[in-house]
């Protein structure tokens, strides 16, 4: 991007310094965000017609120029590595809804069971924007002035490419945690969900479960095993039966738990988090199986750490 000042002097486009350990966008090419709410966030920003700054922002996001992002209620702070040695400081202020407005939203959500059920299970309802519209509010910003942005860079454009890079990475982070959208408008996940599950029926069920778990009958169902007074018997290991482990096999799906948990917050690696961790889980499962069967041992040979030797 070429730059001209008021005296029509030409300045060559700046080249950002290489950032080490920066947050990299997960999307290699094409649009940012996979969920409808993440795509909605990006569509809103692109609808503001910011221009070429969004293209530069996408490039910065994919190169890992953004060093850090913190999300608070109504405020996003970030550091972005530009062409100067000191990273630029970016601040994005989002208009927070008042307590009265959030109470109206909670009441409207509680009246529709499908919305409350999805939010309680950690999902973003498809038509939740209509709920905000019913009470005269909006979940996403309507115009560019709804976002007050500031960057310490010398670029006169606002928002600049550094801010645009943060915009895109926020869209990807919304994929992982949609409740960050509500946090930007002033409500945490706990504060949003609390009014939805505070009905008398739900409270009664919770109290009933607590009473059952602490009742004498429940406690008597799991008696503790008395300790042996014989010290030798206490410390001696018992023989494990042949069928103690039942059938042992490697998991059919590697990294099943991380896949359920989703992506890592603001991932910094060049490879996607799940793509990077899945081979590690698969290799560890194979090594664990060989170790259990006594087919392999790991040694350090000739000072080469991490070398594996298989002994038959």
C-alpha positions, 0 to 999 in steps of 0.5 A: 500500500503506497502512502502520500502525505499532504505535500504529495511526497511518496513513501514506500509501503512498510514491511512488518518485522518478523514476529516470533511466537505470534498468534496465527490464523487457522484459516490458510485461505478463503474466508475466516471463521466456520460457524455462522456467528463467526462468519456473521462477525466478519461479514459485519466488518467487511460490510463497513467498507474499510477497504484495502486495510482489511486485506492487509489485516488478513495478511497480518493475521495469517503471518502471526503478526498479532502477539497477544489479545485480551478480551474484557467486558466491552474492551479488546486489547492487543499487541501487533508487530509492525515495521517498528521494533516496538509492537503497536498497541491496539484497543477496541471498545465495544458498546456495552449493554446496560443491566436493564438491557441484559435483563430484557434479553434474559427474559426474552431468552427464558420465554423460548425453551430452545434458546435457553437449552442451547445456551445452557449446553454451550451452543449459539442459537441460530436465531438469537439475533431476533431475540435482541431485535425484539427488545430493541437491541443488537448483538453485533455492531450495526455500524463502524462507529459502534466500534471505537478503535485506537492504535499506536501506529502512525497510520492515519486510517482508523481502523488500520491494518493492525486493528483489522488483523485483530478483528479477523483473529477475533472471528476465529476465536468466536468459533471456539467460544461464542460466549466471547461475543456476549462478553464484548457486550458486557456479560460473561458466560456465567452471568448470561446463563445464570438467569436462564437456569434459575427457575423454581423447578430447576432449583428444586431438582438441584436441591433434591440431587444434593440431598440425595448425594449427602443422605445416610443411605447414599453414604452407606452404599459405598463402604470404605475398605478397612486397612490391614493391621499387618504391615507386611501385607499392607506393603506387599503387592498383590498378584494381578489376575490375568484378565485384570486389564481385559482387552487392551488395544490402541484407541480407534480415534487418536486425540479424542478428548482434545477434539471434544475440547476444540481448538486451543485459545489463540493458537500460535503454531504454524500448524493447526492445534489438532493437526499438531497434537493428533500424531503425538497421541497416535505415537504415544498410544503405540509406544504405550501398547508396546511397553505394556506388552514388554516389546520395546524399551526406550534408551539414550544411545551414544548421547542421542536423546530421544533415540528409540531401540527395540529389543526383541 
